[in-house]
Amino acid sequence: MADRLDSTVLIHTGRFRANTNGTRINVARSDEIRIWVHEMGHVVENNVPRIHEKARSFLARRTYGEEPKQLKK
């Protein structure tokens, strides 16, 4: 495992949808801390192979036998 992750946090003003792109985290200054932590979790998940595999394994177990469906309406 890597000793550290190099990442960049871009802080936006106004309304903005938080997201992660590789090692870049985009958040709004007004976002709650839980949003920042959530996005940092994606950086770890996507850049640490062991964590990535654990997340995929969890998702496979959690959704076993279910049909995919659109959550956004």
N, C-alpha and C positions, 0 to 999 in steps of 0.2 A: 504494500500500500504506500501511496505517496506520503511524504512527511508533511506536505502542505498543498493546498490548492490555490492557484493564482486566479483571482476573480476580480471583476470590476463591478461596482455598484453605481448605476446611473440614477440620480434622484431627480424626478420631474416635479414641476409645480402644476397645480390645477388637477383636473380629472385625468386619470391615466389608469389603464389596466395593467396591473403588475404581471410580469412574466420573466422567464429565464430563457436565455439563448446561449447554450454552451456554458461558458463561465461568466457571462454577463447577466447581471440582475437589474431589471428595470422596475423601479418602484416610485410611487408618488410620495412626496414629503408628508402628505396627510394620511398615508396608509398606516394602519395599526401595526404594532410590533409583530402580531401573529402572521400578518401577510409577509413581512420581511423574513421571518423565520421559515415560513412555508417555502418561499422562493429559494432561500439558502439551502433548504433540504433538497430541492431539485438539483442544485449544483453538485452537492455531494453525491446524490443518487446517480447522476449522469456522468460523474468523473471518477468514481471509485468503483472499479469492476465488481468487487465482492458485494458492496452495498447494492449495486445495480441488479445483480443476480438475485439477491435476497428479496428485493422489491418485486421483481418479475415473478419469482416463486410464490410470494405471498399473494399477488394478484391472481395467479393461476389457480391457487387453492381457494381463494375467496370467491371466485366467479365460476368455479368448475360446474359444468352442465348448464350454465345460463346462456341464453342467446344475447348477443350484443344489441343494445338499443340506444337510440339518441336520447341524451339527457336534456339537451338544450331545446327549448320549444320556440 
